[in-house]
Structures are given as structure tokens and as C-alpha cells.
């Protein structure tokens, strides 16, 4: 996956994204940074489309960084989705924003999501992700018990899934050199994001959905 969505405090988001650029060894000549002072719209996406397919000049890959702390219009997100569905080779796309709730699920599902809100949030993300990892080696009874407990309140279930997704995304970012672990985490993320979107946006039976989700993680 070549796209990142970093959410949180403006300064922390900028710092995190620039750290990713440095870690990936992308030269400044191959880094395009666009910061929008108002909602990102269709004209802004068209500007990106004109340059995103250029090849890197000095590095093995190039970075396109979009700081949109005032949000993105729905039309802009739909246009941006086409780029995220088939990103150019040797290109990483990074979107910095303050609020995740305004981002379409289809955008979220195509990005590594990193939560940079605060240390307490990050601790909760890590704990939730570790619980999901532990679940992979747990007996069926433990999986069904967790589904039963979480199904008592939809908001709590969504919060657990959201923090798990954040935490797994962070693990994915930190373990880029471990191919097997990366593949396993990516697979878990795809499953969890699918169920998260279904639970959040439809009237699916909560307990049944959670049971199916936790039984699918192997």
C-alpha cells in the first residue's frame, strides 16, 4: 500500500508525514508538498493529477503530500479516490487532516491510517491492536465471548474496531521489512475495515457481524 492518511493535531501530523518521507529516503526534489488553506476541492485534485504521474528525479520513489486541515469536499474525495485506486508506481501519497469522520470510508480503506492525536489515543490503539493479534491464536470460545461483550453497545464496538485499525496500521508502518507479518496485517486490516464500514453504515446484526469478523481473523 502506497498511500497514508495521517490524522490529528496539525503540527504532529506534519511532523509524522515528514518523518515518513525521510524514512523512505525520498529526496526533497522528489517531494511535492501542497497545503490548502480552505477545503480541498476538485480544482486542487486536478492540479495533483497533472504532476503525480511524473517519475522521481533523484530517489527511487517520489512523495506527494497533501495537507488539508480544513477538510476535503465529497467531490474532491471521489476524484482523489481514482488516484488512490491505481496509484502511480514509485509514488507514495500522504494526506494530512484533522478529522477522520469527514473522510469517505472508500478513501480510508485504501490508505494506511495513522492516528497522531495524543499519547493516550496511541496507547489505546496499541492495546486494541495487540488484542486482535492475540485473538489470532485464541480458541473459538474466546472470540465469541469478545463478540458478545462488544455487541452490547454499538458505539463501543465501533470504537474498539477503530482503535484496532489505527493500531494495526501503525504496526504495518513500523514493520515494513517483515514481509510475512506485513502480509498478515494487511489481510487483517482489509477484513476489519470491511466489517467496520458495514457495522457503521448499515443495520447489520452487530453480534453476528462481530462473530464473523473475529472468526475470520486467522
Buried (B, 14 or more C-beta within 10 A) or exposed (E): BBBBBBBBBEEBBBEBBBEBBEEBEBBEEBBBBBEBEEEBBEEBBEEBEEEBEEEBEEBEBBBBBBBBBEBBBEEBBBBBBEBBEEBBEBBBBBBBBBEBEBBBBEBBBBBBBBBBBEEEBBEBBBEBBBBBBEBEEBEEEEBBEBBEBBBEEEEEBBBBBBBBBBBBBBBBBEBEEEEEBBEBBBEBBEBBBBBBBBBBEEEBEBBEBBBBBBEBBE
